[in-house]
Amino acid sequence: MMMRQITFLGAATIALVAAMPVAAQDNTVVKRVERLEKEMRAVQRSVFPGGSPTFFEGEIAPDNTPGERARTNAPVIDLTARVDALESQLQALTGQTEQNAFQLRELEKQFTAYKAEMDKRFADPTAVAAPTATPAGLAPTVKPPAATTTVAATPVKKPADKPAAKPATTDAARLALVKKVEVPASGNETKDAYDYGYRLWEAKLYPEAQAQLKTVVTKWPKSSQASFAQNLLGRSYLDEGKPSLAAVAFYNNYKDRPSGARAPHSLMYMGVALDKLGRKADACKAFRELDEVYGDKAPQDVRTDAAAAKTKAGC
């Protein structure tokens, strides 16, 4: 009986020993499979962050690391914000440009109407002209008809002749002032013409200077002197107390010759003329455009004068 038990235990022990390698082998395979599954889940989390439970097991949770998705989308959000800002700035600039164009068109209309009125008055000597249009220049045109009528009605009386003598004396005095201005003769026709206009302006003979400077611009519109002449024409109007005509002259010089030597000056003086007209907002726009278009490329004297003019206008 004892021998049977020993024999049975021995057989069981042998069977157990034989079965142990198989169990150990199964455990190794299970561990390898589990490790591969973990690695696959890690790959899935990396490739499909926030994976849908429709395709993945519930234990595959989205990556909720704080700031991770914000860092991922940050460049796109930043670019979108910058594009929106650029669109807003473009809309604002477009609106300002349209307003400036409209206001400048209005100035051109006013100047055209003024010029037509002046041409009409000069064409009709009997028309009554405003004394401020050409100081002392139109007095002879207004007075002689009245004097002639008086003489025809009462030919015996002489006092009617005395008023006519005063304009003649005024004309002679002004002509003498004009003759005092030396006419340049350097041989450079364009430069001499501009220099003569400059000397007339310097002598405060504004109507004569304006006529001379207009001749330079009309006759040599593509020359380097045209920018100087058109700018000085605007200054002549400004000094004479005609800021409306000055603003138009300065604008035309800036528009027609933006690369001219006096284009920055004209843009700055246009702001001064608009300020004198009480249009401070438009004046400030002109000063801003001077900074935007020319900036540090503008001459130092222009930047200095513009800074003072902006302060005066309250820009």
C-alpha positions in Angstrom: 0.0 0.0 0.0 2.8 2.3 0.9 4.6 1.6 -2.4 1.5 2.5 -4.4 1.3 5.9 -2.6 4.9 6.6 -3.3 4.5 5.5 -6.9 1.5 7.8 -7.3 3.2 10.8 -5.7 6.2 10.3 -8.0 4.1 10.2 -11.0 2.2 13.4 -10.0 5.4 15.1 -9.2 6.8 14.2 -12.7 3.5 15.4 -14.3 3.7 18.7 -12.4 7.3 19.3 -13.3 6.5 18.6 -16.9 3.6 21.0 -16.8 5.5 23.9 -15.3 7.5 25.0 -18.4 4.2 25.2 -20.3 2.7 27.6 -17.7 5.8 29.7 -17.6 5.8 29.9 -21.3 2.2 31.1 -21.3 2.9 33.8 -18.7 5.8 35.1 -20.9 3.6 35.4 -23.9 0.9 37.2 -21.9 3.4 39.7 -20.6 4.7 40.3 -24.1 1.2 40.8 -25.4 0.3 43.2 -22.6 3.5 45.2 -23.3 2.7 45.4 -27.0 -0.8 46.6 -26.2 0.5 49.3 -24.0 3.0 50.4 -26.7 0.1 50.4 -29.3 -2.0 52.6 -26.9 0.9 55.0 -26.6 1.1 55.2 -30.3 -2.6 55.7 -30.6 -2.5 58.6 -28.1 0.3 60.2 -30.0 -1.3 59.9 -33.5 -4.9 60.3 -32.4 -5.0 62.7 -29.4 -8.5 62.8 -28.0 -9.5 59.5 -29.7 -13.1 58.8 -30.2 -14.5 55.9 -28.1 -16.2 54.6 -31.3 -12.8 53.4 -32.5 -10.8 53.0 -29.4 -11.3 51.4 -26.0 -12.5 53.4 -23.2 -9.2 53.3 -21.4 -7.6 55.3 -24.2 -8.3 58.7 -22.8 -7.5 62.0 -24.6 -4.4 63.8 -23.6 -5.5 66.5 -21.2 -2.1 67.8 -20.4 -2.6 71.5 -19.5 -1.6 73.9 -22.2 -0.7 71.2 -24.7 -3.5 71.9 -27.2 -3.2 75.6 -26.6 0.4 75.4 -27.6 -0.6 73.4 -30.7 -3.2 75.9 -31.9 -1.3 79.0 -30.7 0.4 79.8 -34.1 -3.0 79.5 -36.0 -4.7 81.7 -33.4 -1.9 84.3 -33.6 -2.0 84.4 -37.4 -5.8 84.8 -37.4 -5.6 87.7 -35.0 -2.9 89.4 -37.1 -4.9 89.0 -40.3 -8.0 90.5 -38.6 -5.9 93.4 -37.4 -4.5 94.0 -40.9 -8.0 93.9 -42.4 -9.2 96.5 -39.8 -6.2 98.8 -40.5 -6.8 98.5 -44.3 -10.4 99.4 -43.9 -9.5 102.5 -41.8 -6.8 103.6 -44.3 -9.3 103.1 -47.2 -11.8 105.3 -45.4 -9.3 108.0 -44.8 -8.1 107.9 -48.4 -11.6 108.3 -49.7 -12.3 111.2 -47.3 -9.1 113.0 -48.4 -9.9 112.5 -52.0 -13.4 113.9 -51.6 -12.1 117.0 -49.7 -9.4 117.6 -52.2 -11.9 117.4 -55.0 -14.0 120.0 -53.2 -10.9 122.2 -53.0 -10.3 121.8 -56.7 -13.9 122.7 -57.5 -13.6 125.9 -55.4 -10.4 126.8 -57.1 -11.9 126.2 -60.6 -14.9 128.4 -59.7 -12.7 131.1 -58.4 -10.5 131.0 -61.5 -13.5 131.2 -63.8 -14.8 134.2 -61.9 -11.4 135.9 -62.1 -11.1 135.2 -65.8 -14.6 136.6 -66.3 -13.7 139.8 -64.5 -10.5 140.3 -66.3 -12.2 139.7 -69.7 -14.9 142.4 -68.8 -13.1 145.7 -67.8 -16.4 147.2 -66.7 -17.0 144.4 -64.1 -16.5 145.4 -60.5 -13.7 143.4 -59.1 -13.0 142.7 -55.5 -10.2 145.0 -54.3 -8.5 142.1 -52.4 -8.1 140.0 -55.5 -5.1 142.0 -56.8 -4.2 144.9 -54.5 -3.9 148.2 -56.2 -3.9 146.5 -59.6 -7.6 146.7 -60.4 -8.1 150.3 -59.2 -7.5 151.8 -62.6 -9.9 149.4 -64.2 -12.7 150.4 -61.8 -12.2 154.1 -61.7 -11.8 155.3 -65.3 -15.4 154.5 -66.5 -16.8 156.6 -63.7 -14.4 159.5 -64.5 -15.3 159.4 -68.2 -19.0 159.5 -67.4 -18.6 162.5 -65.1 -16.6 164.4 -67.7 -19.2 163.8 -70.3 -22.0 165.0 -68.1 -20.2 168.2 -66.9 -17.3 169.0 -69.2 -16.7 172.3 -67.6 -15.9 171.0 -64.1 -12.3 169.7 -63.6 -12.6 167.9 -60.2 -13.7 164.7 -62.0 -10.2 164.4 -63.5 -8.5 164.3 -60.1 -9.7 160.9 -59.0 -8.3 159.4 -62.2 -4.8 160.8 -61.4 -4.6 158.8 -58.1 -4.8 155.3 -59.7 -2.3 156.4 -62.3 0.1 157.4 -59.6 -0.5 154.1 -57.8 0.2 152.2 -61.0 3.4 154.2 -61.6 4.5 153.5 -58.0 3.9 149.8 -58.3 5.6 149.7 -61.7 8.6 151.4 -60.2 8.7 148.7 -57.5 8.6 146.0 -60.1 11.3 147.6 -62.1 13.5 147.6 -59.0 13.5 143.8 -59.0 16.5 142.7 -61.0 15.8 140.2 -63.8 18.3 137.3 -63.7 20.4 136.7 -66.8 22.5 133.6 -66.1 21.7 132.1 -69.5 19.6 129.3 -68.0 16.1 130.3 -69.1 14.2 128.1 -66.8 16.2 128.9 -63.7 16.2 132.6 -64.5 12.4 132.6 -64.9 12.0 130.9 -61.5 14.6 133.2 -59.8 12.7 136.2 -61.1 9.5 134.9 -59.6 11.3 134.3 -56.3 12.7 137.9 -56.3 9.2 139.3 -56.9 7.8 137.2 -54.0 10.7 138.3 -51.8 9.8 141.9 -52.6 6.2 141.1 -51.5 4.9 141.8 -55.0 2.6 138.8 -54.8 0.3 139.2 -57.9 3.4 139.7 -60.1 5.2 136.8 -58.5 2.2 134.5 -59.0 2.0 135.4 -62.7 5.7 134.7 -63.1 5.6 131.4 -61.2 2.6 130.2 -63.1 4.5 130.8 -66.3 7.4 128.6 -65.1 5.0 125.7 -64.2 3.1 126.0 -67.5 6.1 126.4 -69.7 8.4 123.8 -68.1 6.1 121.4 -66.2 8.7 118.6 -66.3 11.7 120.6 -65.2 13.2 120.5 -61.8 12.2 124.1 -61.3 8.5 123.3 -61.6 8.4 121.8 -58.1 10.0 124.9 -56.7 7.8 127.3 -58.7 4.5 125.5 -57.8 5.4 125.4 -54.1 6.4 129.1 -54.1 3.1 129.9 -55.8 1.3 128.3 -52.9 3.4 130.3 -50.4 2.7 133.5 -52.3 -1.0 132.9 -51.9 -0.5 132.0 -48.3 1.4 135.2 -47.6 -1.2 137.2 -49.4 -3.9 135.9 -47.1 -5.5 133.4 -49.5 -5.3 130.0 -47.8 -7.9 128.4 -50.1 -5.8 129.0 -53.2 -2.7 128.2 -51.4 -4.0 124.8 -50.3 -4.9 124.0 -53.9 -1.5 125.0 -55.2 0.3 123.0 -52.6 -1.9 119.9 -53.2 -1.3 120.1 -57.0 2.4 120.2 -56.5 2.3 117.2 -54.1 0.0 115.3 -56.4 1.7 116.0 -59.8 5.3 115.9 -58.5 5.5 113.6 -55.4 9.2 113.1 -56.0 9.9 116.7 -56.6 12.3 118.6 -54.4 9.5 120.7 -52.9 6.9 118.0 -52.6 7.4 117.5 -48.8 7.3 121.3 -48.3 4.0 121.5 -50.2 2.5 118.7 -48.1 3.5 120.5 -44.9 2.3 123.9 -46.1 -1.0 122.4 -47.2 -1.5 121.4 -43.6 -0.7 125.0 -42.6 -3.2 126.4 -45.1 -5.9 124.0 -44.0 -5.4 125.0 -40.4 -5.8 128.7 -41.4 -9.1 127.7 -43.0 -10.2 126.2 -39.7 -10.1 122.6 -41.0 -7.8 121.3 -38.2 -8.8 117.6 -38.7 -7.8 117.8 -42.4 -4.6 119.7 -41.5 -3.7 116.9 -39.1 -4.3 114.3 -41.8 -1.9 116.2 -44.1 0.8 116.2 -41.4 0.3 112.5 -40.8 0.6 111.8 -44.5 3.9 113.8 -44.5 5.2 111.5 -41.8 3.9 108.3 -43.5 5.1 109.2 -47.0 8.4 110.9 -46.4 9.3 110.3 -42.7 13.0 110.9 -42.1 13.6 111.5 -45.9 11.9 114.9 -45.5 14.4 117.8 -45.1 15.1 118.7 -41.5 13.6 122.2 -41.9 10.3 120.7 -43.1 10.2 118.3 -40.1 10.9 121.1 -37.7 8.3 123.4 -39.2 5.8 120.5 -39.4 6.3 119.8 -35.7 5.6 123.4 -34.8 2.5 123.5 -37.1 1.1 120.3 -35.7 1.4 121.7 -32.2 -0.3 124.9 -33.3 -3.1 122.9 -34.9 -3.5 120.7 -31.9 -2.7 117.5 -33.7 
